[in-house]
Amino acid sequence: MARTQSADLDRKKFFADPVMVTTIAVLIAFLSLFILYPLAILLVDSFVTDNGLTLDVFRRIMGMSNFRRAISNTLKVGFLVGIASALIGLLFAYVEVYVRLRTRFMEGLFRVVSMLPVVSPPFVLSLSMIMLFGKAGIVTRYLLHIYDNSVYGFWGIAIVQTLTFFPVCYMMMKGLLKNIDPSLEEAARDMGASRWKVFTSVTLPLVLPGLGNAFLVTFIESIADFANPMIIGGSYDTLATTIYLQITGAYDKEGASAMAVVLLCITLFMFILQKYWLEAKSTATLTGKASRERMLITDRSVTLPLTILCSLLAVFVIVMYICVPFGALFRTWGYDFHLTTKWFQQVFKRYKGLKAFKDSFVLSLIASPITALLSMIISYLVVKRKFRARGFIEAVSMLAMAVPGTVLGIGYIRGFSSGVFRTGFLQGLYGTGAILIIVFVVRSLPTGTRSGISALRQIDKSIEESAYDMGADSFRVFMTVTLPLIKDSFLSGLVTAFVRSITAISAIILLVTPQYLLITVQINEFAEKGAYGIACAFATILIAITYGSVLLMNLVIRYFGTSRKFEEE
Amino acid sequence: MAKEKKGVRLEHISKIYQDPKTKKDFYAVRDTTLDIEPGSFVTLLGPSGCGKTTTLRMIAGFESPDEGEIYLGGEPINALTPNRRDTAMVFQSYALLPHYNIFDNVAYGLKLRKLDKAQIREKVTGILKLVGLEGMESRMTNQLSGGQQQRVALARALVLEPGVLLFDEPLSNLDAKLRVSMRTEIRRIQQEAGITAVYVTHDQSEAMAISDKIIIMEKGVVAQMGTPQEIYYHPDSEFVADFIGEANFLRGTLVSRDGTDGVVEIGGSRVAVCDIRQQKAGDNCTLVLRPEAAVIADKGQLPCRVVLSCFMGSYQNYHVMVGDTLVKITDFNPKNKKIYSVGDEAFVAFETESVHVL
C-alpha cells in the first residue's frame, strides 16, 4: 500500500497556502538560529580544539576542583529543594483540597502564596533572607541576639529556593488532588481504614507519580537558578554561578562552554525523564472526574495542626516579601530604623534609576507581544495542523524549557559575538537591544506555548475546520477563529511574558552592555556589594510594576475575555 | 436557489490509514466508485469505522485520497484545499463559531467572498427565514438549544449556495424526538433549495426517511447502493439485510428452479420463493424474512415452537425456533388475534413475495 498520492496532494494543498508556508519557514529559521544554533556552538566550542575533535576541554574542567565541587553542590541543593518543595507543595494542596478552611483569611493566605512566585523577581527572597537572618538580620541580631549568624551557603540557597519554588508544586499537586474521586477514599474509610491509613494507602500512591513530577520540575528550576546562589551562595558556588564567573572573571570561553554543556546535559536528562516518563504517568492514574463533591475533613485533631503549619509557612513567606519594601525605607538596615526616602532618591538621582526602569520596561514591553503571538502561532501549528516540520517545531520550543538561562547566555556570547559561525553574519546583533529582546522571547516562549497548547486542545477541531470549509485560508482561520477563542490564554501569555522578561536575569546578565541598564542587573549588582537599601528600593519598584501588570491583566481579561462565556456551554 | 446543482463523482477512491497501535496500514476506504446525481439526496450509511465519514471528508477536502480522483460538477478537485472547494459541510458538533452571534456565523463565509453589506444582510435574513430562525440574528450560539444550533449550522452552509452540501452525522447530538422532526426539516430545506446533498449517518431509519439513495458501506467498501425500497426489500448481502431494518436468516437448499421462481427446502419443509438471482437447483441459499412480514398461525410454511411471547402495545413480539434457528416475528395490532404462549407449537406463515433469496 502506498500512501504517495495523499502525501503528494497534502503537499500541494500545503503549498497552496503561502502565508502558512512563510510563517513556518520563518519560525523554523527563528528556532534554529536562536535556540538550536547557540547550543550547537557550545558543543563545537567544547569539543573542537586546535587538535581537532577532543575531550581536552572537558578533561581540563573536570580537573578543576571548584568545578567538581560546583557539580556536587548543585545536585545537593537541587535534590533537597526538589524534595522539600514537593512535600510543602503537597501539604498546602492537601489542606486546600481536603480540609475545611474556617476563615476567609486562610483562603486569602493561600491565594497570595500561589500568586507570589508569578510576580516576584528572582532573588527577592535572598535579599530578605539576608535582612532577616543575616549578620545584621532583624531576627538573628535583634530578637535572638546572635551576632555572627551566616545565612550564606548551602542552607541559605536551599531555604530561599524552596520558598521560591514550592508554590509551583502546590499548584501542580492541587490539580492532581482535585481529580481524585472521593469515593475511592470513602470506600477505604468504609472498609475500616483510619484517616492516616487512607492517606498512606490511597491518596499518596495515587499522587506519587505527580509528586515525582513536581520534584523533577523543581529540581530543574533549582539547578538552573542563577540569581539566588549568586546573592546568598557566598563561597558556595553552583554550576550556574561557576559558569558565570568562568566567563566574566576568568575569560575562559571554552571552559565556560564545556561547563554549560555539562549543566545542559543534567537539565536535559531531568527534563526528558520528567516529560516523557513522569508527566504522562502522573495524570494517567487520575483521569477520572470526581463523581461528586468531597466531604471536607472537619476533625479538629487533623485540621488544627495542618492549618497552623500552613499558616505559619505562608505568613513566613509573606513576611519575607514584605521585608523588601521596608528594607528600602530604613536608613541603615539592622542599625538605624528611621524611615527615609534616601534610597529611592539615590536610585533615581545617582544610579540612573529612571533609565533602568525605562530600559527594562521598554525592552520587556516589546518582547511580550512577540512572545505571546509567537507562542500562539506555535501552539496552533502544533495542535491543529499536520505538516512534516511540526515535530521539529514542537520539540525545539519544548527544548527551550530545559535550557538554563546561563547556558543560553553563554551560547549567545559564543554564537553571536563574532557573527553566526564566526563569519561576521548578524554580528551587528550582538550588544544591541534586539538581542536582549530575542533572549526575552526565547526564555518565555515555552511557558506561553505550553499554555497555548493546552488551551487549543480544549477547542473542538471542527470549529476551525468549519471556517476553513466556508472559504477562509489558514491565516484568516487563525485570526478570526483561533486567536479569538484563546484570547484569555493570549492575554495571560502577554503578561506572563512581560513579567518573566522584566524579572529575568540569568541569560541577560551575560549579554547586557553598558548601553542598557536593566533593573534586575542593578539589583544583583547592589545586592552583591551589600548595598541592600538600594537593592531593595530597586526591587520594590520592580515588584510594584509586575504586580501592577498582573492586576491590569486580570482587569483586561474580566472585561475583554469572552472565552468564559462559551466555556459555560 | 443554488447557482448550479453539481454532481459528485468518486473514481476508484482509496484512503489508507495507519493503525496507531499496530502501526500497520489499512484501507479506510477501498476502491470506491460513486456517482451522485445533481440535486439528489444521497446517504452514506454504515457502522462506525466503515469509511463513510472518511469519504465525506475526502469530498470536503480535509483528507486526501491515496488512489483515484474526485470530481465535483465534472471538475477534478483532488488538489484543492477545503476553502477553495464548492462544498459546505454541516458538522456533527455543529462547530458554530462561539465568539460570534447567529448573524455573524451565517455571514462568515459571505464576508470572505467579499459581498457587500446589503447583499449579506439580505441573504442571511432570507436563509434564517428558511430555517425558521427569523429575528434571532443577535443571539449568541450558547443561548441556543441543540435544534437551533443545528439550524444555524445548516443555514451557514446553505447560504453559500454550494455545489454540494455535506452532512456529517448532523443529528446525532439531538434527542430522539428532535431528531425525527429535524430530519424532515433537512429534507424539506434540501428540496426547496434544490441542492445536492451527501449525508453521513449510522442511523438506518434516518437514512431511509431522508434519502433519494442510500449507499451502504462496510469496511471501506460500498456494500450496496440504491433507493431505500431497493435496499430494504432486495438487499444484496446478509450484512445489508441485517444493517437496514431487522432480518431473520433461514438457511436452506434450492431444490428446484423455474425461471426466477423456485422451491427451497429448510429443515424438511418446503418453501416457495420468487426473484431468484444466480443460484441453481442444488445450491445452498439463505432466505431473508423481515419480522413484520411473517405471522404465527396454526397453518403455514414452517413449523416452529414459541420461546418468547411479549406484548408491546402496538404489536406482539415473538421469538420462535424453526429447527435450530431463532426467528423474530412482530405481529402488529394483536388485539383480536390469537396470542401464542411460550411452549406452543405453531407455524410461521408468510407470503411468497415477502421472502428475499440470497
Interface residues (C-beta under 8 A of the other chain):
Chain A: M1 A2 R3 T4 Q5 S6 A7 D8 L9 D10 K12 K13 A16 D17 D460 S462 I463 E465 S466 A467 Y468 D469 M470 G471 A472 D473 R476 T480 V481 P484 L485 T562 K565 F566 E568 E569
Chain B: K15 I16 D25 Y27 A60 G61 F62 E63 S64 P65 D66 E67 N78 A79 L80 T81 P82 N83 R84 T87 A88 M89 F91 Q92 S93 A95 L96 L97 P98 H99 Y108 G109 L112 R113 M140 T141 N142 A153 R156 A157 L160
